[in-house]
């Protein structure tokens, strides 16, 4: 047996993804009475993978399918097609007890903190509820765990006896994060967790999520339409348009050298703090209207809005990938 040369570095061991999504689809049927008249293609073939301890930013304008994708990943929405693999296990068709068990490993933080909690439950009861549903620990142990999680998200234990209406939006979103962490999940889907908050509070919540990730090694799917926030928190960024991912790349690479024209338009809309540079940079303005998801264009869904749409037969090709 020949020993390897000491000058040749050993190849790194490939780490399997914690989450893998393959050709995910969600079509909502359009009906007129008893008759089915087509479908809304909210998500139309989304694929990506997420590594342990990393964040995938999912960006795009309203209605592009970001939230539906996140809800399908958390199995809160049924799938029309595709597969979801969590920690190497196919959870696409799980139901009953196996599905409830898989949900311990993937949790969700919702956009509106007030709408995602029971107004009659105290903060401690809200955070401890996932543990109570699964019968984990005694009542005293669950309360102790809830107080630990409140401390982790930067809330004083005295907040535990408060009701949701006694909390600010930023404080209540921290409660939502604490609840999502109660079962020690591998993946947390964050559905625009800062969009309902004041600007002064958004940075605090974003930095809190990053601190938790560094401490616990958790992975995030971070859904947002705020490109600046996504750049700050993400390792990879997936840009969605009309139900499809049009570009997927490491965060810094995507912001420095975007390849797809839709991505270039989004990046050009991010404001620059320096007024002089802001006034000099070109801004790409999108043309036309967003096509209907009930009747999307062939090929690349963005091609009707692209400047070279009249000459690019490749983009109109139905086999465009």
C-alpha atoms as one frame of an Amber mdcrd trajectory, in Angstrom:
protein
   0.000   0.000   0.000   1.428   3.356  -1.033   1.240   6.067   1.627  -0.143
   9.413   0.466   2.351  12.174  -0.156   2.625  14.576   2.793   2.518  17.464
   0.296  -0.969  16.535  -0.919  -3.782  17.656   1.351  -6.510  15.145   2.046
  -9.813  15.945   0.351 -12.414  17.327   2.747 -15.223  15.024   3.816 -18.490
  16.027   2.173 -21.101  17.025   4.735 -24.610  15.877   3.773 -27.232  18.636
   3.636 -29.609  18.966   6.558 -32.415  19.880   4.135 -32.818  18.987   0.490
 -35.734  20.119  -1.662 -36.260  18.533  -5.065 -38.612  19.880  -7.762 -41.117
  21.218  -5.230 -44.517  22.138  -6.691 -47.753  23.606  -5.370 -50.640  24.208
  -7.760 -53.917  25.644  -6.440 -56.843  24.523  -8.648 -59.097  27.145 -10.225
 -62.726  26.074 -10.224 -65.939  27.431 -11.706 -68.688  25.596  -9.882 -67.931
  21.892 -10.249 -65.563  22.395 -13.163 -61.806  22.689 -12.781 -60.433  25.527
 -14.916 -56.653  25.326 -14.722 -54.502  26.050 -11.666 -52.440  28.748  -9.979
 -48.822  27.576 -10.138 -47.686  29.165  -6.883 -44.524  27.028  -6.734 -43.420
  25.398  -9.961 -40.309  23.247  -9.574 -38.129  24.602  -6.754 -34.923  22.767
  -5.819 -32.153  23.616  -3.349 -30.154  22.175  -0.458 -29.204  23.612   2.930
 -26.031  22.758   4.820 -25.873  22.381   8.624 -25.340  25.677  10.440 -25.989
  27.810   7.364 -28.709  30.158   6.146 -30.417  30.076   2.768 -32.027  33.398
   1.888 -35.171  33.063  -0.229 -35.986  36.392  -1.870 -38.393  37.769  -4.427
 -41.332  40.117  -4.791 -44.718  39.529  -3.168 -46.622  36.646  -4.749 -43.586
  34.815  -6.123 -44.169  31.729  -3.917 -41.681  32.286  -1.073 -44.086  31.759
   1.821 -45.799  28.810   0.137 -42.385  27.191  -0.302 -41.588  27.724   3.381
 -44.943  26.318   4.498 -44.432  23.224   2.345 -40.964  22.675   3.804 -42.509
  22.766   7.295 -45.276  20.454   6.008 -47.963  23.014   6.822 -49.067  22.910
   3.181 -49.717  19.833   1.060 -47.464  19.235  -1.934 -48.556  18.913  -5.541
 -45.219  17.360  -6.433 -41.563  17.067  -5.464 -39.654  15.746  -2.463 -38.408
  17.084   0.860 -35.511  15.345   2.621 -34.745  16.318   6.211 -31.590  14.909
   7.820 -31.502  12.293   5.050 -35.116  11.183   5.594 -37.818  11.645   2.961
 -40.632  13.427   4.823 -42.691  14.172   1.713 -45.405  11.584   2.279 -45.250
  11.155   6.039 -48.472  11.359   7.985 -49.769  10.791  11.483 -47.225  10.037
  14.203 -44.164   9.914  11.849 -45.017  13.397  10.540 -45.458  14.783  14.068
 -42.085  13.314  15.008 -40.382  14.867  11.966 -41.797  18.272  12.892 -39.624
  18.269  15.995 -36.695  18.852  13.651 -38.169  21.644  11.531 -39.969  24.635
  13.047 -41.257  27.965  11.770 -41.160  31.617  12.839 -44.109  33.485  11.347
 -44.349  36.971   9.891 -46.945  38.450  12.261 -45.963  37.758  15.893 -49.411
  38.751  17.234 -51.312  36.447  14.881 -49.074  33.452  15.616 -49.728  33.181
  19.384 -52.777  32.450  21.534 -53.842  35.781  23.114 -55.029  33.964  26.266
 -51.755  32.132  26.954 -48.902  33.648  28.927 -45.428  33.877  27.447 -44.179
  30.877  29.452 -47.172  28.787  28.383 -46.588  29.763  24.734 -42.910  28.778
  24.772 -43.577  25.552  26.705 -46.542  24.499  24.556 -44.518  22.369  22.050
 -43.046  20.453  24.986 -46.477  19.974  26.570 -48.014  18.719  23.306 -45.373
  15.983  23.103 -45.498  15.194  26.822 -41.843  16.018  27.396 -40.813  16.575
  31.006 -42.882  17.566  33.997 -44.724  20.862  34.175 -41.955  22.335  36.342
 -39.276  21.128  33.899 -41.150  22.618  30.947 -41.441  25.978  32.722 -37.729
  25.902  33.539 -36.917  25.125  29.896 -39.170  28.009  28.796 -37.370  30.436
  31.118 -34.014  29.267  29.716 -35.224  29.912  26.169 -36.507  33.364  27.107
 -33.043  34.170  28.415 -31.528  32.841  25.186 -33.578  35.279  23.099 -32.787
  38.212  25.387 -35.975  38.434  27.469 -36.017  38.705  31.260 -37.707  35.736
  33.005 -40.200  38.204  34.520 -41.756  38.487  31.054 -42.979  34.910  31.432
 -46.209  35.894  33.198 -47.217  38.485  30.580 -49.909  38.083  27.942 -49.271
  38.904  24.249 -51.075  42.266  24.390 -48.624  43.363  27.094 -45.632  42.835
  24.772 -44.216  44.938  21.947 -43.907  43.476  18.451 -40.162  42.918  18.808
 -40.562  41.249  22.207 -43.318  38.984  20.925 -41.250  37.972  17.898 -38.516
  36.919  20.326 -41.142  34.766  22.044 -41.938  33.204  18.664 -38.253  32.431
  18.143 -38.006  30.912  21.621 -41.028  28.705  20.911 -39.474  27.549  17.622
 -36.318  26.518  19.507 -38.145  24.608  22.257 -37.721  21.202  20.587 -34.113
  21.811  19.466 -34.866  21.671  15.711 -32.294  21.244  12.950 -33.980  23.758
  10.640 -36.055  26.867  11.318 -38.061  28.474   8.514 -38.197  32.236   9.133
 -41.064  33.714   7.113 -40.256  37.433   6.876 -39.634  37.616  10.651 -38.816
  41.345  10.611 -41.276  42.808   8.096 -43.981  43.515  10.725 -41.517  45.202
  13.113 -40.319  48.764  13.510 -37.116  49.585  11.665 -35.283  50.180  14.960
 -36.139  46.635  16.120 -35.408  44.732  12.912 -31.633  44.787  13.297 -31.934
  43.465  16.858 -34.005  40.464  15.744 -31.718  39.713  12.787 -28.603  39.863
  14.976 -30.334  37.648  17.536 -30.974  34.998  14.879 -27.322  35.084  13.863
 -26.153  34.770  17.472 -28.441  31.770  18.026 -27.123  30.138  14.865 -23.508
  30.561  15.984 -24.331  29.186  19.419 -26.581  26.246  18.475 -25.434  25.425
  14.929 -28.986  25.681  13.643 -29.897  26.123   9.958 -32.317  28.749   8.612
 -34.456  29.178   5.537 -34.798  32.975   5.703 -37.684  34.269   3.591 -37.678
  37.982   2.827 -38.099  40.649   0.171 -35.448  42.825   1.849 -32.234  42.234
  -0.097 -30.041  44.127   2.394 -31.198  41.934   5.291 -30.791  38.770   3.241
 -27.224  39.734   2.359 -26.459  40.264   6.049 -27.738  36.894   7.277 -27.370
  34.456   4.361 -24.643  32.099   3.229 -26.552  31.269   0.027 -29.327  33.179
  -1.724 -32.099  31.807  -3.946 -33.976  34.380  -6.043 -37.590  33.442  -6.862
 -39.747  34.797  -9.658 -43.252  33.560 -10.436 -42.876  30.244  -8.622 -39.364
  29.360  -9.803 -35.808  29.921  -8.607 -34.111  31.975 -11.319 -30.711  32.219
  -9.604 -29.015  30.386  -6.729 -25.507  31.351  -5.589 -23.349  32.133  -2.528
 -24.490  35.433  -1.038 -21.404  37.539  -1.733 -21.052  36.181  -5.253 -24.700
  36.895  -6.045 -24.530  40.487  -4.821 -21.188  41.226  -6.494 -21.917  39.588
  -9.842 -25.621  38.752 -10.344 -26.202  36.739 -13.518 -29.956  36.809 -14.069
 -31.532  40.128 -15.200 -34.194  39.908 -12.484 -31.498  39.486  -9.827 -29.633
  42.481 -11.258 -32.791  44.575 -10.938 -33.290  43.539  -7.317 -29.659  44.216
  -6.396 -29.733  47.602  -8.125 -32.703  48.606  -5.958 -30.781  48.133  -2.692
 -29.915  51.646  -1.422 -26.282  52.629  -0.808 -25.603  54.677   2.373 -23.182
  56.977   0.501 -25.311  59.647  -1.290 -22.623  60.323  -3.898 -22.342  56.666
  -4.901 -26.108  56.284  -4.745 -26.573  59.114  -7.260 -23.994  57.665  -9.681
 -25.032  54.032  -9.863 -27.396  52.802 -12.603 -30.815  51.505 -11.573 -32.515
  48.843 -13.678 -36.247  49.396 -14.059 -38.366  46.347 -14.887 -40.700  46.634
 -17.843 -44.272  45.421 -18.181 -46.447  43.505 -15.720 -45.732  40.286 -13.844
 -47.399  37.425 -15.778 -50.266  35.514 -14.194 -49.260  32.338 -12.311 -52.386
  30.758 -13.822 -50.922  31.196 -17.308 -47.143  31.625 -17.004 -45.080  32.250
 -20.157 -43.090  29.445 -21.711 -39.410  29.019 -20.954 -37.970  31.480 -18.463
 -40.924  33.149 -16.736 -39.073  36.465 -16.684 -38.463  36.774 -20.423 -41.499
  39.045 -21.178 -39.943  41.696 -18.903 -36.377  41.299 -20.176 -35.088  44.063
 -22.448 -34.003  41.610 -25.139 -37.297  39.673 -25.027 -38.002  40.199 -28.750
 -34.793  38.524 -29.892 -34.072  35.825 -27.322 -35.597  32.597 -28.602 -33.652
  30.615 -25.992 -35.492  32.264 -23.083 -38.862  31.525 -24.706 -38.012  27.881
 -25.319 -40.303  25.617 -23.201 -37.258  23.412 -22.460 -35.360  26.350 -20.946
 -33.609  25.282 -17.704
